[in-house]
Amino acid sequence: MQQAVNLWPLLGILAIIIGFLLRLNAVLVVIIAGIITGVAAHMPAADILDKLGSGFLATRNLAFILLIPLAVIGLLERHGLKEHAQNWIAKIKNATAGRLLIIYLLARELTAAMGLTSLGGHPQMVRPLLAPMAEGASEKRFGDLPLEVRYQLRAMAAATDNVGLFFGEDIFVAFGAILFMHNFMLASAGIQTEPLRIALYGVPTAVCAFLIHAYRLGRMDRHLANMLDTAQPASLKPTGAKK
Amino acid sequence: MFQQDYLYWLAGFLLLIVAVMSLRDKANPRRWLTGSFWGLYGLVFLTGDWTTALLSRVISHDLNPQRTLHIIIGVLVILMALIAGCGGVRLGSYHLPGLAQRERSAGRLGNRLFAPALAIPIVTVIGVLVFDNLPALQLGLFGAGNHSTLITLFSITLGCIVGLLLALNMTRDRPLQSIQEARRLLDSIGWAFILPQILATLGLLFTSAGVGVAISHLTETYLAVNDRFIAVVVFCVGMALLTIVMGNAFAAFPIIAAGIGIPILVIQHGGNPAVMAAVGMFSGYCGSLMTPMAANFNLVPAALLELPDRYAVIKAQIPTGLALLVANILLMYFMM
């Protein structure tokens, strides 16, 4: 830390924070922040473009896994996949949005912990199946749902997929993050760690993640029941009430 | 040998068809811009080794063809960002059948509708497992080396092809109809679609501009980390905060581990490095739950689920993220 550290590149972070807080278009904010960062680090314009282009090419896999399932999912939606998912869950007697999402959270976390991370995801699971099912289960209990409740259920479905994935995959020994940490500590400080131990010490956090999020899903069920039961006439509530 | 580029060409052609469909969609008020956006994106997917080879023949010898290609793509990216940022990607008309018709179709097709959707993840997982367990097959198809990304991309493509064939067979629709439906979903995601890539690129730019060095310098200079508990708090919160800024725990880990984790937690306080690494990375993941920078997990789903508030998924995740960060701090303190 003897030589001076250039703090100006931190301006890029400031630009990001301001841009996101003002809710400007995120793509523009990020591009501008990138240019500011590069200029602050005295990078020539060609270098910034070079980094931008090579980075964009190298990360095409992110967009690819979003893009490729869309044709199938779109076609199925055209023929009533969402509607069927809602009707299907409505047939299960004790189904609630919270319980459904808790089961999904458990399944997502356990399969991710076995390395099966592709058994989920937003385009192929959440949009066509999980979110409609969460809405369908609530519709069956409470009748027609206010729009903001639908949005809340969808957001929670997406959140549940993320929590299950993040905190499941990192206890899978062969997952990239484990090997990445192992390699980094060996290379940077000569510290030898067992990859298996790193994975094992992740287990308590994975359990906490499940407990915390499942508790919140249970609370969401109770909250919805309180909010919607008082809003709906009592006669609509008994079992067998169709939407 | 099978190359990752082949898969990208498939995506590129798909996007070019989407672009042509957009250009012809008179219901879209900005059909030229929307079409050019998806068209440019298609071109980005079509580039590969062949473009570099072509460039090396066309341009003068003192220019590095690889670098020239990257600069051209960089210009394309800025162009796409301008189109996206100025509201150039708009919705058109997709002739989606009405709710009553979809309900009828759902009643007729029943549970068979689930089969193609579930085929995608199931075939993907089977593909990954088969390639992982049969090194000979992997070597035969992809050649020598580590192909974990390629295997996932290849398997998910396989799953989507199986799913598409099942769906086309069941619905008797034309194959082109499926691309029309893909266009409907792409337009509804809109500009958010390129955000994950642009953010990942920003992360790389941050790293080469020395943002990480600046942050760890500030931490070491201004934070007192002699107390064991405070050191744990600074480390876990630092991982979460830097992940919020960079959008990726992988980018944050080397910086925070080198700045605080190894010198202070492991060497000064004699902590267990495996605990430091495991719980540290998970603290970063708590940050991932709370940041728009992790766009593919947080912003793209909000667009995909047609939520009016683009931060809705993040808001749903913040309580879990914060509670789990506290849990991580305690776990690290007591396990280390």
Interface residues (C-beta under 8 A of the other chain):
Chain A: M1 V5 N6 L7 P9 L10 G12 I13 I16 F20 N25 A26 V27 L28 V30 I31 A33 G34 T37 G38 A40 A41 M43 A46 I48 L49 D50 K51 L52 G53 S54 G55 F56 L57 T59 R60 N61 L62 A63 F64 I65 L66 L67 I68 P69 L70 A71 V72 I73 G74 L75 L76 E77 R78 H79 G80 L81 K82 E83 H84 A85 N87 W88 G115 L116 S118 L119 G120 G121 H122 P123 Q124 M125 V126 R127 P128 L129 A131 Y151 Q152 R154 A155 M156 A157 A158 A159 D161 N162 V163 F166 F167 D170 G176 A177 F180 M181 H182 F184 M185 S188 A189 I191 T193 E194 R197 I198 A199 L200 Y201 G202 P204 T205 C208 A209 I212 H213 R216
Chain B: Q4 L7 Y8 L10 A11 L14 L15 V44 F45 T47 R67 L69 H70 I71 I72 I73 G74 V75 L76 V77 I78 A81 L82 A84 G85 C86 G87 L96 P97 L99 R102 E103 R104 S105 A106 G107 L109 G110 N111 L113 F114 P116 A117 I120 P121 I122 T124 V125 V128 S148 T149 T152 L153 S155 I156 T157 C160 G163 L164 A167 L168 M170 T171 D173 Q177 S178 I179 Q180 E181 A182 R184 L185 L186 I189 W191 A192 F193 I194 L195 P196 Q197 I198 L199 A200 T201 L202 L204 L205 F206 S208 A209 G210 V211 V213 A214 I215 H217 L218 E220 T221 V245 A249 F250 F253 P254 A257 A258 I262 V266 N272 P273 A274 V275 A277 A278 V279 M281 F282 Y285 S288 L289 P292 M293 A295 N296 F297 N298 L299 V300 P301 A302 L304 L305 L307 P308 D309 R310 A312 V313 K315 A316 Q317 P319 T320 A323 L324 A327 N328 L331 M335
